Amino acid sequence: MSLKGRNILVGLSGGIACYKVATVVSALAQEGAQITVLMTEGATRFVAPLTFGALSGNAVHTDLWEQTDSSDPQHIRMSRSAELLLIAPCTMDMMSKLVTGRTDDVVSLVASAIDRQRQTVIIAPSMNEVMWNQPANQRNLRQLVEDGYEVVGPGSGWQACRTEGVGRMAEPAELIEAVKKSLAIPRK
């Protein structure tokens, strides 16, 4: 499937797995997709926005208030033009925001404006195994699935906290495949 000209949003929340998303953005851009990257403040502490700007060839959005135009709010414009939003890594905090409708960062704000009846939102959870297994997180996961979010991962393996277990973000190849598969399915 060709990604040429496909409009994809990639949102990063603050987790060590942000470094893996550079590979995803680069691969999608090399296949001709138009990539717009959104980053929470926490995400910018793991990988600089400059990295994603260079890989995507587009401005990176890190602030709710940047480029605000009252006649054309950026989060509405971005959400309407996107065919798909990938949130990777999707931390426990971001999952909670998506479930409860909190929109205090650019990623959750744009996600709130996505029409999941016609656009796909894929989340790639990433967190420590203990966090992954918390009852609140598992409730949030079930609610996100019920609300129409697609979930890729998490996998099991070595984690940055020096342990092994479930919670490791899906690998870039798996995320790229999920994006391609989702874009190949016609939406309403």
C-alpha positions as CSV (number, residue, x, y, z in Angstrom):
1,M,0.0,0.0,0.0
2,S,1.3,3.4,-0.9
3,L,1.5,6.1,1.8
4,K,2.2,8.8,-0.7
5,G,0.3,11.9,0.3
6,R,-1.5,10.2,3.2
7,N,-1.9,12.7,6.1
8,I,-0.8,11.1,9.4
9,L,-0.5,12.7,12.9
10,V,2.0,11.2,15.3
11,G,1.6,12.2,19.0
12,L,4.2,11.4,21.6
13,S,3.7,11.4,25.3
14,G,6.6,11.5,27.8
15,G,8.2,8.1,28.0
16,I,11.6,6.7,27.2
17,A,10.2,4.9,24.2
18,C,10.0,8.2,22.3
19,Y,13.4,7.3,20.8
20,K,11.7,4.4,18.9
21,V,9.2,6.8,17.3
22,A,11.9,8.5,15.4
23,T,12.2,5.3,13.3
24,V,8.5,5.3,12.7
25,V,8.3,8.9,11.6
26,S,11.3,8.5,9.3
27,A,9.9,5.3,7.7
28,L,6.5,6.8,7.1
29,A,8.0,10.0,5.6
30,Q,10.3,8.0,3.3
31,E,7.2,6.3,2.0
32,G,5.7,9.6,1.1
33,A,3.3,10.2,4.0
34,Q,2.7,13.8,5.2
35,I,3.6,13.6,8.9
36,T,2.8,16.1,11.6
37,V,4.3,15.4,15.0
38,L,2.7,16.5,18.2
39,M,4.7,16.2,21.5
40,T,3.8,16.7,25.1
41,E,6.3,18.6,27.2
42,G,7.4,15.4,28.8
43,A,8.1,13.9,25.4
44,T,10.4,16.8,24.5
45,R,12.6,15.8,27.5
46,F,13.3,12.4,25.9
47,V,13.8,13.4,22.2
48,A,14.1,17.0,21.0
49,P,11.4,18.3,18.6
50,L,14.2,19.2,16.2
51,T,14.7,15.5,15.6
52,F,11.1,15.0,14.5
53,G,11.0,18.2,12.5
54,A,14.0,17.0,10.5
55,L,12.6,13.5,10.0
56,S,9.1,14.6,9.1
57,G,10.0,17.7,7.1
58,N,7.3,19.6,9.0
59,A,6.9,21.8,12.1
60,V,6.5,20.0,15.4
61,H,3.7,21.1,17.7
62,T,4.6,21.1,21.4
63,D,2.3,23.8,22.8
64,L,-1.5,24.2,23.1
65,W,-1.1,27.9,22.3
66,E,1.3,28.0,19.4
67,Q,0.0,29.3,16.1
68,T,-3.4,30.1,17.7
69,D,-5.8,31.7,15.2
70,S,-9.3,32.3,16.6
71,S,-10.8,31.8,13.2
72,D,-9.0,28.5,12.6
73,P,-7.9,26.7,15.8
74,Q,-4.9,24.5,15.0
75,H,-6.2,21.5,16.8
76,I,-9.4,21.5,14.8
77,R,-7.6,22.0,11.5
78,M,-5.0,19.3,12.2
79,S,-7.6,16.8,13.4
80,R,-9.9,17.4,10.4
81,S,-7.1,16.9,7.9
82,A,-5.6,13.8,9.4
83,E,-6.5,10.3,8.2
84,L,-4.9,8.7,11.3
85,L,-3.4,9.6,14.6
86,L,-0.8,7.4,16.2
87,I,0.0,8.0,19.8
88,A,3.3,6.4,20.7
89,P,4.4,6.1,23.3
90,C,1.0,6.3,25.0
91,T,1.8,6.5,28.7
92,M,-0.4,5.6,31.6
93,D,-1.1,9.3,32.1
94,M,-2.0,9.8,28.4
95,M,-4.4,6.8,28.5
96,S,-6.1,8.3,31.5
97,K,-6.4,11.7,29.7
98,L,-8.0,10.0,26.7
99,V,-10.5,8.2,28.8
100,T,-11.5,11.2,30.9
101,G,-11.4,13.8,28.2
102,R,-8.6,15.9,29.7
103,T,-7.0,18.1,27.1
104,D,-4.2,19.9,28.8
105,D,-1.5,19.2,26.2
106,V,-1.4,19.3,22.4
107,V,-1.6,15.5,22.0
108,S,-4.7,15.0,24.1
109,L,-6.3,18.2,22.7
110,V,-5.9,17.1,19.0
111,A,-7.0,13.5,19.9
112,S,-10.2,15.0,21.4
113,A,-11.0,16.6,18.1
114,I,-10.6,13.4,16.0
115,D,-13.8,11.9,14.7
116,R,-13.2,8.2,15.4
117,Q,-16.1,7.3,13.2
118,R,-14.0,8.4,10.2
119,Q,-10.5,8.5,11.4
120,T,-8.4,5.9,13.2
121,V,-6.6,6.6,16.5
122,I,-3.9,4.0,17.3
123,I,-2.3,3.9,20.7
124,A,0.9,2.2,21.6
125,P,1.0,1.8,25.4
126,S,4.4,2.1,27.0
127,M,5.1,1.8,30.7
128,N,6.6,-0.4,33.4
129,E,4.9,-3.8,34.0
130,V,3.6,-2.8,37.4
131,M,2.0,0.3,35.9
132,W,0.6,-1.7,33.0
133,N,-1.1,-4.1,35.4
134,Q,-2.6,-1.5,37.7
135,P,-6.4,-2.0,37.9
136,A,-7.0,1.7,37.0
137,N,-4.9,1.3,33.9
138,Q,-6.6,-1.9,32.9
139,R,-10.0,-0.2,33.3
140,N,-8.8,2.6,31.1
141,L,-7.5,0.2,28.5
142,R,-10.9,-1.5,28.3
143,Q,-12.7,1.9,28.0
144,L,-10.3,3.0,25.3
145,V,-11.1,-0.1,23.3
146,E,-14.8,0.4,23.8
147,D,-14.5,4.0,22.7
148,G,-13.0,2.9,19.4
149,Y,-9.2,3.3,19.9
150,E,-7.0,0.7,18.3
151,V,-4.3,-0.7,20.6
152,V,-1.0,-2.0,19.4
153,G,1.0,-3.8,22.1
154,P,2.5,-3.6,24.5
155,G,5.1,-6.2,24.2
156,S,7.2,-8.0,26.8
157,G,10.9,-7.6,27.3
158,W,13.6,-5.4,28.8
159,Q,12.4,-2.1,30.2
160,A,14.3,1.0,31.0
161,C,13.6,0.5,34.8
162,R,16.0,-2.5,34.6
163,T,13.3,-5.2,34.7
164,E,11.7,-7.5,32.2
165,G,8.0,-7.7,31.7
166,V,4.9,-6.6,29.8
167,G,4.6,-2.9,29.1
168,R,7.3,-2.3,26.5
169,M,6.1,-0.3,23.6
170,A,5.6,-2.2,20.3
171,E,8.6,-2.1,18.0
172,P,8.6,0.4,15.1
173,A,8.0,-2.2,12.4
174,E,4.8,-3.3,14.2
175,L,3.6,0.3,14.5
176,I,4.3,1.0,10.8
177,E,2.4,-2.2,9.8
178,A,-0.6,-1.1,12.0
179,V,-0.6,2.3,10.4
180,K,-0.6,0.8,6.9
181,K,-3.2,-1.8,7.7
182,S,-5.5,0.8,9.2
183,L,-5.1,3.1,6.2
184,A,-6.0,0.3,3.9
185,I,-9.4,-0.1,5.5
186,P,-12.0,2.4,4.2
187,R,-13.6,4.5,6.9
188,K,-16.9,6.3,6.8
